[in-house]
Structures are given as C-alpha cells and as structure tokens.
Amino acid sequence: MYLIAGLGNPEKKYEKTRHNIGFDAVVSYASMHSIELNKNKFKAFYGEGNIKGEKVFVALPQTYMNLSGDSIAEFAQFYKIPPENIIIVHDDISLNPGRLRIRAKGSAGGHNGLKSIISKLGSDNFPRLKIGVGAPQHEDFDLADFVLGKFSDEEIKILRPVVENVCEAIDCIISQGIDRAMNKYNN
C-alpha cells in the first residue's frame, strides 16, 4: 500500500505557484490513472486506486505547506503505511526549473513541508520527488514571495515534461523500487 502526496497550499490564490508544483504533479498523476480526488478526510482531498498491483492513495493535504505532516501522519497511522511507502512530491528551490531529483530519504533541506512530515512521522525515511523551481535572481528578494509567485510562460513550458517524468517515476518506484527510479529519472 502506498500514499502519494503532493505538497502545496489549498487556496485558489496559490494555484500555479512554484510552491504548488507538488499539487500540480500529483493531480496529473491521479488523472493519468483515472483516480478521482473526491474524498475529504485526514485533512486532505484524496482518491484511491490500484496501480501495478498495489493499493494506492493519492492525496493533496489541505493543511497548508508548513503543516503537511499533520495530514500525512494521520493517513499513515490510519492505514498503517510505513514511511518508505509514502511518496512525497514537492518544490525545490535548489534545483533549476526543469530538474527532477529523487531521494529515498534525507533531511528537510530547509523545506518547511518536509520538516513537518519528518517531525510528525518521526522518520525521514520516505521517498521524495523534488521538482526544481529555481531560486530568486536577487539575494534581497523575499523567498516567500518567490515560492508563492506564479511561473512564467517560459517556466511552464520547461516544467510540463518534468511533471510527466514525475508521473512515470512514481510508477517506477511502485513497480521497480526507489533505486531503479533514482537511476532512471535523476537528471
């Protein structure tokens, strides 16, 4: 059994922002597998399906980014999903737009959503797919304003193939394991 969660913020004003690329990718993944995100429990909108012979929950936590762990932990505890079967998709400012990096485990790296999940699960041993959104061009630019800003048209063109790769990489993790996915999709 797997939980696949995209990180983001729930209000309409945050749609299509850098911080919500995790939401966007997971919505694409659900659509690709005809999974409707029509249930509301565990502080998340979610749906369920069967992928590669595994029961899968696809979720969008509605707790805001910095409290994502509240939703993820409730899900994990209720369904007894071990951390290594919780796949988190999120933005990463340390990667250029168009880059994808998959990790089997690790620190939060300054990402508040990951900090919350690690804290609530009591473990950093969960796969994460990091989607590069770039960093502000000027040192004095407010980071919160940057990640809550919308993508440019050029960035959107760059990110479309990355979202497709995220969807394929999630399937690869489920069917072939995290090591195979890292070897195939880390670019």
BAMI-272422 format. One record per residue (C-alpha): residue in one letter; x, y, z. Coordinates in pm, whole numbers, plus 50000, padded with zeros to 5 digits. Layout:
ATOM rest u v w
ATOM A X Y Z
...
//
This chain:
ATOM rest u v w
ATOM M 50000 50000 50000
ATOM Y 50130 50345 49904
ATOM L 50047 50705 49985
ATOM I 50143 50956 49718
ATOM A 50112 51316 49835
ATOM G 50177 51643 49659
ATOM L 50271 51938 49877
ATOM G 50116 52279 49831
ATOM N 49871 52533 49970
ATOM P 49496 52482 49933
ATOM E 49355 52823 49843
ATOM K 49279 52926 49484
ATOM K 49524 53217 49508
ATOM Y 49810 52963 49538
ATOM E 49721 52769 49222
ATOM K 50001 52752 48966
ATOM T 50261 52892 49207
ATOM R 50609 52748 49250
ATOM H 50520 52615 49594
ATOM N 50225 52422 49450
ATOM I 50410 52226 49182
ATOM G 50377 51917 49405
ATOM F 49997 51955 49395
ATOM D 50006 52004 49018
ATOM A 50219 51694 48958
ATOM V 50007 51472 49183
ATOM V 49684 51594 49018
ATOM S 49838 51494 48683
ATOM Y 49934 51156 48827
ATOM A 49580 51096 48957
ATOM S 49435 51197 48622
ATOM M 49673 50967 48435
ATOM H 49541 50675 48642
ATOM S 49175 50788 48644
ATOM I 49183 50839 49020
ATOM E 48930 51097 49133
ATOM L 49043 51315 49422
ATOM N 48688 51330 49557
ATOM K 48725 51223 49920
ATOM N 48790 51456 50211
ATOM K 48944 51301 50523
ATOM F 49276 51313 50709
ATOM K 49292 51689 50636
ATOM A 49331 51608 50265
ATOM F 49148 51566 49939
ATOM Y 49231 51221 49814
ATOM G 49137 50929 49596
ATOM E 49237 50567 49575
ATOM G 49318 50320 49306
ATOM N 49518 50015 49214
ATOM I 49848 50071 49035
ATOM K 50089 49797 48936
ATOM G 49902 49558 49167
ATOM E 49932 49788 49470
ATOM K 49660 49980 49653
ATOM V 49747 50348 49621
ATOM F 49612 50660 49788
ATOM V 49676 50989 49610
ATOM A 49643 51293 49836
ATOM L 49659 51671 49845
ATOM P 49696 51782 50209
ATOM Q 49474 52081 50285
ATOM T 49673 52195 50591
ATOM Y 49895 52447 50412
ATOM M 50252 52360 50332
ATOM N 50405 52415 50676
ATOM L 50164 52169 50843
ATOM S 50168 51896 50576
ATOM G 50286 51642 50833
ATOM D 49953 51662 51017
ATOM S 49770 51517 50717
ATOM I 50041 51270 50612
ATOM A 50079 51127 50964
ATOM E 49702 51079 51006
ATOM F 49688 50890 50676
ATOM A 49991 50678 50761
ATOM Q 49868 50589 51108
ATOM F 49514 50501 50999
ATOM Y 49622 50275 50710
ATOM K 49948 50161 50874
ATOM I 50154 50278 50577
ATOM P 50527 50265 50656
ATOM P 50734 50576 50575
ATOM E 50918 50401 50292
ATOM N 50579 50367 50113
ATOM I 50493 50736 50146
ATOM I 50598 50921 49829
ATOM I 50614 51299 49864
ATOM V 50625 51533 49561
ATOM H 50738 51890 49629
ATOM D 50910 52203 49501
ATOM D 51283 52259 49546
ATOM I 51449 52599 49507
ATOM S 51798 52449 49498
ATOM L 51722 52289 49160
ATOM N 51681 52481 48835
ATOM P 51337 52468 48672
ATOM G 51312 52151 48468
ATOM R 51524 51940 48703
ATOM L 51393 51637 48889
ATOM R 51573 51476 49179
ATOM I 51452 51164 49358
ATOM R 51575 51070 49702
ATOM A 51491 50764 49912
ATOM K 51527 50956 50238
ATOM G 51704 51255 50387
ATOM S 51678 51580 50572
ATOM A 51422 51852 50510
ATOM G 51684 52068 50339
ATOM G 51512 52382 50465
ATOM H 51172 52284 50319
ATOM N 50905 52351 50581
ATOM G 50662 52095 50439
ATOM L 50925 51822 50471
ATOM K 51019 51943 50821
ATOM S 50657 51899 50926
ATOM I 50633 51549 50774
ATOM I 50961 51433 50931
ATOM S 50850 51569 51268
ATOM K 50505 51406 51259
ATOM L 50622 51071 51118
ATOM G 50929 51061 51342
ATOM S 51124 50947 51036
ATOM D 51298 51091 50730
ATOM N 51295 50750 50559
ATOM F 51039 50831 50288
ATOM P 51088 50882 49914
ATOM R 51061 51232 49779
ATOM L 51049 51368 49427
ATOM K 51192 51718 49418
ATOM I 51085 51939 49129
ATOM G 51320 52228 49059
ATOM V 51157 52571 49065
ATOM G 51479 52776 49074
ATOM A 51577 53043 49321
ATOM P 51530 53421 49325
ATOM Q 51776 53603 49099
ATOM H 51846 53870 49357
ATOM E 51972 53797 49710
ATOM D 51743 54060 49862
ATOM F 51431 53909 49703
ATOM D 51195 53764 49966
ATOM L 51197 53384 49940
ATOM A 50832 53352 50049
ATOM D 50727 53595 49776
ATOM F 50929 53395 49525
ATOM V 50788 53049 49603
ATOM L 50435 53191 49625
ATOM G 50483 53360 49288
ATOM K 50344 53224 48962
ATOM F 50556 53057 48695
ATOM S 50643 53250 48382
ATOM D 50517 53114 48049
ATOM E 50873 53003 47970
ATOM E 50899 52813 48302
ATOM I 50565 52642 48238
ATOM K 50696 52508 47905
ATOM I 51007 52376 48081
ATOM L 50805 52213 48361
ATOM R 50550 52019 48152
ATOM P 50791 51735 48065
ATOM V 50912 51724 48427
ATOM V 50558 51663 48551
ATOM E 50530 51375 48301
ATOM N 50859 51234 48432
ATOM V 50731 51262 48790
ATOM C 50426 51054 48697
ATOM E 50642 50789 48531
ATOM A 50889 50793 48821
ATOM I 50613 50731 49077
ATOM D 50501 50426 48878
ATOM C 50863 50312 48862
ATOM I 50902 50343 49241
ATOM I 50589 50135 49294
ATOM S 50674 49864 49041
ATOM Q 51056 49852 49042
ATOM G 51170 50026 49359
ATOM I 51325 50356 49456
ATOM D 51680 50267 49344
ATOM R 51564 50194 48988
ATOM A 51364 50518 48981
ATOM M 51665 50720 49101
ATOM N 51891 50563 48838
ATOM K 51640 50624 48560
ATOM Y 51496 50967 48641
ATOM N 51753 51172 48834
ATOM N 51877 51425 48580
//
